[in-house]
Amino acid sequence: MISDVTRMGEWSPENTGGSWKSGATGPAVGAKFAGKNRNGTKKWSTVCTVTAAEPGSSFAFSVAAGPLKVAEWRYDIAPTDAGCTVTETWTDRRGGLIKKLGKPFSGVADRVTHNRAGMETTLERLAAAAETT
């Protein structure tokens, strides 16, 4: 479920989904996808490159806006007796200019706090969907 970028909008409060690019049809290291995001009236897209894709273990991708690095997102899955635990990690890769442009482009001044809240929502929605599947 995590690596199906076309469905991420079902769980994320900011990401509205993604679409594979350049002939990619699914998660594989090096595959690219366009990530689409929305916050209120603000909408933007990014180019993402898969950096880890191990089914049942991990999925990660780097995010760029043009030539500028934005972030690294990672999902690690650990089995438990009752199912699994998913850990979502966001690493900020933005330089000073991109940080300053954050609020005008995305409507978010404090990206760290905003992403933490979004990650909590995403993981809650993902768990609810997985538990009903």
Backbone torsions as a table, in degrees:
resi	resn	phi	psi	omega
1	MET	NA	-40.1	-176.4
2	ILE	-65.3	-40.1	-175.2
3	SER	-84.9	-1.5	175.1
4	ASP	-86.6	86.2	-173.3
5	VAL	-62.8	-20.5	178.4
6	THR	-69.7	-18.3	-178.3
7	ARG	-104.1	-4.6	-174.5
8	MET	-56.9	-30.2	178.0
9	GLY	-63.1	-17.6	176.7
10	GLU	-70.4	-24.2	-175.0
11	TRP	-113.7	-37.0	-174.9
12	SER	-80.0	137.9	175.3
13	PRO	-77.8	-11.5	-178.4
14	GLU	-116.9	-40.6	179.6
15	ASN	-78.3	134.4	-179.9
16	THR	-105.3	5.6	177.7
17	GLY	128.7	179.7	-179.7
18	GLY	-147.5	168.1	176.2
19	SER	-141.3	135.7	-178.8
20	TRP	-67.2	145.5	-177.0
21	LYS	-121.0	164.5	171.5
22	SER	52.5	40.2	176.5
23	GLY	85.2	-6.4	177.6
24	ALA	-69.1	142.4	180.0
25	THR	-123.5	-0.4	-179.8
26	GLY	-177.2	-179.6	-174.5
27	PRO	-71.4	124.5	174.2
28	ALA	-157.9	144.8	-179.9
29	VAL	-55.9	128.5	-179.2
30	GLY	96.3	-17.1	178.9
31	ALA	-65.9	147.3	-179.7
32	LYS	-115.5	148.0	173.8
33	PHE	-145.1	154.6	174.8
34	ALA	-91.7	126.1	175.8
35	GLY	-99.4	132.0	-179.8
36	LYS	-111.1	135.2	-175.2
37	ASN	-133.2	154.7	177.0
38	ARG	-148.6	138.7	173.1
39	ASN	-138.6	103.8	-175.3
40	GLY	63.0	-123.6	179.9
41	THR	-89.2	-6.9	-179.2
42	LYS	-84.1	133.6	177.1
43	LYS	-133.0	142.4	177.8
44	TRP	-157.7	159.9	178.6
45	SER	-123.1	154.4	176.4
46	THR	-134.6	164.1	172.9
47	VAL	-106.4	128.0	-176.9
48	CYS	-118.7	144.4	178.6
49	THR	-123.9	124.6	-179.7
50	VAL	-67.7	129.2	-179.6
51	THR	-112.9	-15.8	175.6
52	ALA	-152.2	136.9	179.8
53	ALA	-153.0	82.2	178.0
54	GLU	-117.7	104.0	-176.6
55	PRO	-50.2	133.2	179.0
56	GLY	74.8	3.0	-176.8
57	SER	-130.8	-53.8	-177.1
58	SER	-158.8	153.3	172.8
59	PHE	-147.4	128.4	-179.2
60	ALA	-145.8	153.5	177.8
61	PHE	-153.9	150.0	174.4
62	SER	-96.0	150.0	-177.3
63	VAL	-120.0	135.5	177.9
64	ALA	-135.1	150.7	171.7
65	ALA	-117.3	100.8	-172.4
66	GLY	63.3	-133.6	-179.1
67	PRO	-83.7	0.2	-174.0
68	LEU	-96.4	130.9	176.6
69	LYS	-71.5	140.7	-179.5
70	VAL	-116.9	-53.3	-173.5
71	ALA	-164.2	170.0	169.2
72	GLU	-126.7	128.6	175.9
73	TRP	-113.3	139.0	-178.2
74	ARG	-141.8	140.0	175.7
75	TYR	-125.1	121.2	176.9
76	ASP	-114.1	136.2	-176.4
77	ILE	-116.4	126.9	178.4
78	ALA	-122.7	128.0	179.2
79	PRO	-67.4	146.4	174.0
80	THR	-131.0	171.7	178.3
81	ASP	-62.3	-30.2	-177.2
82	ALA	-95.8	-4.0	-177.9
83	GLY	153.4	-100.9	178.5
84	CYS	-160.4	165.8	173.5
85	THR	-117.9	133.2	177.2
86	VAL	-110.5	128.5	176.5
87	THR	-112.1	124.0	178.6
88	GLU	-104.8	131.0	-179.1
89	THR	-126.2	135.9	174.9
90	TRP	-120.6	127.3	176.2
91	THR	-115.8	120.1	-179.5
92	ASP	-73.5	122.7	178.7
93	ARG	-115.0	9.0	-175.3
94	ARG	-73.2	140.8	170.6
95	GLY	-84.4	177.8	-176.6
96	GLY	-57.0	-42.2	-178.6
97	LEU	-63.7	-47.0	-179.1
98	ILE	-64.6	-37.3	177.5
99	LYS	-62.4	-40.8	-179.9
100	LYS	-67.8	-32.6	-179.3
101	LEU	-83.5	-4.7	-177.0
102	GLY	-55.6	-52.1	-177.1
103	LYS	-65.0	-47.2	179.6
104	PRO	-62.0	-34.6	-176.6
105	PHE	-88.0	-35.5	-174.9
106	SER	-115.3	-9.2	-177.4
107	GLY	79.5	9.0	-176.5
108	VAL	-119.5	118.6	177.3
109	ALA	-87.0	-41.6	-178.3
110	ASP	-105.7	85.4	-175.2
111	ARG	-64.8	-34.2	-178.9
112	VAL	-62.4	-52.9	-179.7
113	THR	-64.8	-42.2	179.7
114	HIS	-60.3	-47.2	-178.2
115	ASN	-67.9	-36.1	177.7
116	ARG	-59.4	-47.2	179.2
117	ALA	-63.2	-42.1	178.9
118	GLY	-64.2	-37.9	178.8
119	MET	-65.9	-40.5	177.8
120	GLU	-61.5	-44.4	178.6
121	THR	-63.8	-45.7	-179.7
122	THR	-57.8	-47.8	-177.8
123	LEU	-66.5	-36.9	176.5
124	GLU	-63.8	-44.8	-179.4
125	ARG	-68.0	-39.6	178.4
126	LEU	-62.3	-45.1	179.3
127	ALA	-62.0	-43.4	179.8
128	ALA	-61.6	-43.0	179.7
129	ALA	-67.0	-42.3	-179.2
130	ALA	-65.4	-36.7	-177.3
131	GLU	-74.6	-18.0	177.7
132	THR	-99.2	-6.9	-178.8
133	THR	-80.2	NA	NA
